Amino acid sequence: FSFYGMKGILVIFMTKYLHILSDNPNLSSMNNAAAIERYHDFTTWVYLTPILGALLADTILGKYKTIISLSLIYCLGHLALACMGAGGLSPEGWMLSGLALISIGSGGIKPCVSAHVGDQFGKTNSHLLEKVFSWFYLSINMGAAISSLLTPILLDKYGPHLAFGIPGILMLIATILFWMGRNVFIHIPPLGKTKFLKELTRKETQFGIIKLLPIYMFVTIFWALFDQT
């Protein structure tokens, strides 16, 4: 809900609302081309930082600590977006700070959450794996669909503070619930730098990466086209 709701109103916000939040009455609205460029810059960072998040989880922190720590940064990003026009920074400064924090937060969440779900299953409960992932992805897609419909209405009826604030509150609730389960989850420790690098030199690992490359080529094309919407 948080990510797709915020992302869905970003261009409209930049072209129609951002300049209104400024104290400068002579400030003109951002043109559509500049807003779209900012949108794609943000999207690029959101999908580049998971490489760093995955490395952090595998070598130093482990998946759970990476998710929980960077989720807090993600929440701070939403707080910055909700505070646009509050002073201290220009509205654009608040926005860019918020988007930067959300990009960093996404780096810890995107590569680790699905893998963390998989970590909870072993020989005794592996028969539940397919069912759990079905519910997991159903909830993700439901959240994305509801937010894509609801957040533009919030922006139109109640303004940007609420439109950016409500997804942030929901993200904070999710982070708190995730923290509450810290003693219940199975935690797979990180490999460490030495073992991680050694793993990369194994022929089985390299062969696995090569087999995945064609899939990622097509996935990249799909999302590049999808984000033209």
Buried (B, 14 or more C-beta within 10 A) or exposed (E): BBBBBBBBBBBBBBBBBBBEBBEEEEBEBBEEEEBBBBBBEBBEBBBEBBEBBBBBBBBBBBBBBBBBBBBBBBBBBBBBBBBBBEEEBBBBEBBBBBBBBBBBBBBBBBBBBBBBBEBBBEEEEEEEBEEBBEEEEEEBEEBBEEBBEBBBEBBEEEBBBBBBBBBBBBBBEBBEEBEEEEEEBEEBEBBEEEEBEEEEEEEEEEEEEEEEEEEEEEEEEEEEEEEEE
